[in-house]
């Protein structure tokens, strides 16, 4: 989605992108709030992670349609961070927990910290990264995206910031419900992470934290390319048109040529 917007929409359809931006931002805000509330009521842990991805992608859309450096770069960083944390959470809930318990229903799983302390630590860190806490690349991406859309529309930015609170609600609920409390009577004694699972999770955790601490590793390579995508849409008036790429200017120039031709033809006959 990010590549489609950056490579196709802005480059080929900048006027359409600007014209439909209010509609896209409205749909993104509705998707963010609706997906967040839908995530809170989920009882399937894998489905909960999937719905949370919809809410995070709504923040990415807000950054992409901000038409400024901070917003677009933040959207790119958030998409990259989501590519690390979301697979890690799917591995945790859809792979590790489901392989050991045989169920994804949250009500049947609790007390995992008793038998799986190492897994609980990884699950806690990735849950925090998913909510966008500092020192994670997700936090850098969310902050830049919201800063970018604030320059365009502060109201949309405030509504988008509600996703931070809602994300903390459903993420902490999931972690607390699965990890603590008495071990569920429906579960047998569980084994902690094996070597293969440990290497998978640590390979996703390291770049999440490294790029969160050192975001300039990515940002320095994005400045020039993102700057070339920005477009300026000044107000168009009958007396002052400075947007040389706008359709209105082309129409006005065509009308000027036609009027000039008519005047010249009249002068010839007179």
Secondary structure as a PSIPRED ss2 file (coil, helix, strand):
# PSIPRED VFORMAT (PSIPRED V4.0)

   1 X C   1.000  0.000  0.000
   2 X H   0.000  1.000  0.000
   3 X H   0.000  1.000  0.000
   4 X H   0.000  1.000  0.000
   5 X H   0.000  1.000  0.000
   6 X H   0.000  1.000  0.000
   7 X H   0.000  1.000  0.000
   8 X H   0.000  1.000  0.000
   9 X H   0.000  1.000  0.000
  10 X H   0.000  1.000  0.000
  11 X H   0.000  1.000  0.000
  12 X H   0.000  1.000  0.000
  13 X C   1.000  0.000  0.000
  14 X H   0.000  1.000  0.000
  15 X H   0.000  1.000  0.000
  16 X H   0.000  1.000  0.000
  17 X H   0.000  1.000  0.000
  18 X H   0.000  1.000  0.000
  19 X H   0.000  1.000  0.000
  20 X C   1.000  0.000  0.000
  21 X H   0.000  1.000  0.000
  22 X H   0.000  1.000  0.000
  23 X H   0.000  1.000  0.000
  24 X H   0.000  1.000  0.000
  25 X H   0.000  1.000  0.000
  26 X H   0.000  1.000  0.000
  27 X H   0.000  1.000  0.000
  28 X H   0.000  1.000  0.000
  29 X H   0.000  1.000  0.000
  30 X H   0.000  1.000  0.000
  31 X H   0.000  1.000  0.000
  32 X H   0.000  1.000  0.000
  33 X H   0.000  1.000  0.000
  34 X H   0.000  1.000  0.000
  35 X H   0.000  1.000  0.000
  36 X H   0.000  1.000  0.000
  37 X H   0.000  1.000  0.000
  38 X H   0.000  1.000  0.000
  39 X H   0.000  1.000  0.000
  40 X H   0.000  1.000  0.000
  41 X C   1.000  0.000  0.000
  42 X C   1.000  0.000  0.000
  43 X C   1.000  0.000  0.000
  44 X E   0.000  0.000  1.000
  45 X H   0.000  1.000  0.000
  46 X H   0.000  1.000  0.000
  47 X H   0.000  1.000  0.000
  48 X H   0.000  1.000  0.000
  49 X H   0.000  1.000  0.000
  50 X H   0.000  1.000  0.000
  51 X H   0.000  1.000  0.000
  52 X H   0.000  1.000  0.000
  53 X H   0.000  1.000  0.000
  54 X H   0.000  1.000  0.000
  55 X H   0.000  1.000  0.000
  56 X H   0.000  1.000  0.000
  57 X H   0.000  1.000  0.000
  58 X H   0.000  1.000  0.000
  59 X H   0.000  1.000  0.000
  60 X H   0.000  1.000  0.000
  61 X H   0.000  1.000  0.000
  62 X H   0.000  1.000  0.000
  63 X H   0.000  1.000  0.000
  64 X H   0.000  1.000  0.000
  65 X C   1.000  0.000  0.000
  66 X C   1.000  0.000  0.000
  67 X C   1.000  0.000  0.000
  68 X C   1.000  0.000  0.000
  69 X H   0.000  1.000  0.000
  70 X H   0.000  1.000  0.000
  71 X H   0.000  1.000  0.000
  72 X H   0.000  1.000  0.000
  73 X H   0.000  1.000  0.000
  74 X H   0.000  1.000  0.000
  75 X H   0.000  1.000  0.000
  76 X H   0.000  1.000  0.000
  77 X H   0.000  1.000  0.000
  78 X H   0.000  1.000  0.000
  79 X H   0.000  1.000  0.000
  80 X H   0.000  1.000  0.000
  81 X H   0.000  1.000  0.000
  82 X H   0.000  1.000  0.000
  83 X H   0.000  1.000  0.000
  84 X H   0.000  1.000  0.000
  85 X H   0.000  1.000  0.000
  86 X H   0.000  1.000  0.000
  87 X H   0.000  1.000  0.000
  88 X H   0.000  1.000  0.000
  89 X H   0.000  1.000  0.000
  90 X H   0.000  1.000  0.000
  91 X H   0.000  1.000  0.000
  92 X H   0.000  1.000  0.000
  93 X H   0.000  1.000  0.000
  94 X H   0.000  1.000  0.000
  95 X H   0.000  1.000  0.000
  96 X H   0.000  1.000  0.000
  97 X H   0.000  1.000  0.000
  98 X H   0.000  1.000  0.000
  99 X H   0.000  1.000  0.000
 100 X H   0.000  1.000  0.000
 101 X H   0.000  1.000  0.000
 102 X C   1.000  0.000  0.000
 103 X C   1.000  0.000  0.000
 104 X C   1.000  0.000  0.000
 105 X E   0.000  0.000  1.000
 106 X H   0.000  1.000  0.000
 107 X H   0.000  1.000  0.000
 108 X H   0.000  1.000  0.000
 109 X C   1.000  0.000  0.000
 110 X C   1.000  0.000  0.000
 111 X C   1.000  0.000  0.000
 112 X H   0.000  1.000  0.000
 113 X H   0.000  1.000  0.000
 114 X H   0.000  1.000  0.000
 115 X H   0.000  1.000  0.000
 116 X C   1.000  0.000  0.000
 117 X H   0.000  1.000  0.000
 118 X H   0.000  1.000  0.000
 119 X H   0.000  1.000  0.000
 120 X H   0.000  1.000  0.000
 121 X H   0.000  1.000  0.000
 122 X H   0.000  1.000  0.000
 123 X H   0.000  1.000  0.000
 124 X H   0.000  1.000  0.000
 125 X H   0.000  1.000  0.000
 126 X H   0.000  1.000  0.000
 127 X H   0.000  1.000  0.000
 128 X H   0.000  1.000  0.000
 129 X H   0.000  1.000  0.000
 130 X H   0.000  1.000  0.000
 131 X H   0.000  1.000  0.000
 132 X C   1.000  0.000  0.000
 133 X C   1.000  0.000  0.000
 134 X C   1.000  0.000  0.000
 135 X C   1.000  0.000  0.000
 136 X C   1.000  0.000  0.000
 137 X H   0.000  1.000  0.000
 138 X H   0.000  1.000  0.000
 139 X H   0.000  1.000  0.000
 140 X H   0.000  1.000  0.000
 141 X H   0.000  1.000  0.000
 142 X H   0.000  1.000  0.000
 143 X H   0.000  1.000  0.000
 144 X H   0.000  1.000  0.000
 145 X H   0.000  1.000  0.000
 146 X H   0.000  1.000  0.000
 147 X H   0.000  1.000  0.000
 148 X H   0.000  1.000  0.000
 149 X H   0.000  1.000  0.000
 150 X H   0.000  1.000  0.000
 151 X H   0.000  1.000  0.000
 152 X H   0.000  1.000  0.000
 153 X C   1.000  0.000  0.000
 154 X H   0.000  1.000  0.000
 155 X H   0.000  1.000  0.000
 156 X H   0.000  1.000  0.000
 157 X H   0.000  1.000  0.000
 158 X H   0.000  1.000  0.000
 159 X H   0.000  1.000  0.000
 160 X H   0.000  1.000  0.000
 161 X H   0.000  1.000  0.000
 162 X H   0.000  1.000  0.000
 163 X H   0.000  1.000  0.000
 164 X H   0.000  1.000  0.000
 165 X H   0.000  1.000  0.000
 166 X H   0.000  1.000  0.000
 167 X H   0.000  1.000  0.000
 168 X H   0.000  1.000  0.000
 169 X H   0.000  1.000  0.000
 170 X H   0.000  1.000  0.000
 171 X H   0.000  1.000  0.000
 172 X H   0.000  1.000  0.000
 173 X H   0.000  1.000  0.000
 174 X H   0.000  1.000  0.000
 175 X H   0.000  1.000  0.000
 176 X H   0.000  1.000  0.000
 177 X H   0.000  1.000  0.000
 178 X H   0.000  1.000  0.000
 179 X H   0.000  1.000  0.000
 180 X C   1.000  0.000  0.000
 181 X C   1.000  0.000  0.000
 182 X C   1.000  0.000  0.000
 183 X C   1.000  0.000  0.000
 184 X C   1.000  0.000  0.000
 185 X C   1.000  0.000  0.000
 186 X C   1.000  0.000  0.000
 187 X C   1.000  0.000  0.000
 188 X C   1.000  0.000  0.000
 189 X C   1.000  0.000  0.000
 190 X C   1.000  0.000  0.000
 191 X C   1.000  0.000  0.000
 192 X C   1.000  0.000  0.000
 193 X C   1.000  0.000  0.000
 194 X C   1.000  0.000  0.000
 195 X H   0.000  1.000  0.000
 196 X H   0.000  1.000  0.000
 197 X H   0.000  1.000  0.000
 198 X H   0.000  1.000  0.000
 199 X H   0.000  1.000  0.000
 200 X H   0.000  1.000  0.000
 201 X H   0.000  1.000  0.000
 202 X H   0.000  1.000  0.000
 203 X H   0.000  1.000  0.000
 204 X H   0.000  1.000  0.000
 205 X H   0.000  1.000  0.000
 206 X H   0.000  1.000  0.000
 207 X H   0.000  1.000  0.000
 208 X H   0.000  1.000  0.000
 209 X H   0.000  1.000  0.000
 210 X H   0.000  1.000  0.000
 211 X H   0.000  1.000  0.000
 212 X H   0.000  1.000  0.000
 213 X H   0.000  1.000  0.000
 214 X C   1.000  0.000  0.000
 215 X C   1.000  0.000  0.000
 216 X H   0.000  1.000  0.000
 217 X H   0.000  1.000  0.000
 218 X H   0.000  1.000  0.000
 219 X H   0.000  1.000  0.000
 220 X C   1.000  0.000  0.000
 221 X C   1.000  0.000  0.000
 222 X C   1.000  0.000  0.000
 223 X H   0.000  1.000  0.000
 224 X H   0.000  1.000  0.000
 225 X H   0.000  1.000  0.000
 226 X H   0.000  1.000  0.000
 227 X H   0.000  1.000  0.000
 228 X C   1.000  0.000  0.000
 229 X C   1.000  0.000  0.000
 230 X C   1.000  0.000  0.000
 231 X C   1.000  0.000  0.000
 232 X C   1.000  0.000  0.000
 233 X C   1.000  0.000  0.000
 234 X C   1.000  0.000  0.000
 235 X C   1.000  0.000  0.000
 236 X C   1.000  0.000  0.000
 237 X C   1.000  0.000  0.000
 238 X C   1.000  0.000  0.000
 239 X C   1.000  0.000  0.000
 240 X C   1.000  0.000  0.000
 241 X C   1.000  0.000  0.000
 242 X C   1.000  0.000  0.000
 243 X C   1.000  0.000  0.000
 244 X C   1.000  0.000  0.000
 245 X C   1.000  0.000  0.000
 246 X C   1.000  0.000  0.000
 247 X H   0.000  1.000  0.000
 248 X H   0.000  1.000  0.000
 249 X H   0.000  1.000  0.000
 250 X H   0.000  1.000  0.000
 251 X H   0.000  1.000  0.000
 252 X H   0.000  1.000  0.000
 253 X H   0.000  1.000  0.000
 254 X H   0.000  1.000  0.000
 255 X H   0.000  1.000  0.000
 256 X H   0.000  1.000  0.000
 257 X H   0.000  1.000  0.000
 258 X H   0.000  1.000  0.000
 259 X H   0.000  1.000  0.000
 260 X H   0.000  1.000  0.000
 261 X H   0.000  1.000  0.000
 262 X H   0.000  1.000  0.000
 263 X H   0.000  1.000  0.000
 264 X H   0.000  1.000  0.000
 265 X H   0.000  1.000  0.000
 266 X H   0.000  1.000  0.000
 267 X H   0.000  1.000  0.000
 268 X H   0.000  1.000  0.000
 269 X H   0.000  1.000  0.000
 270 X C   1.000  0.000  0.000
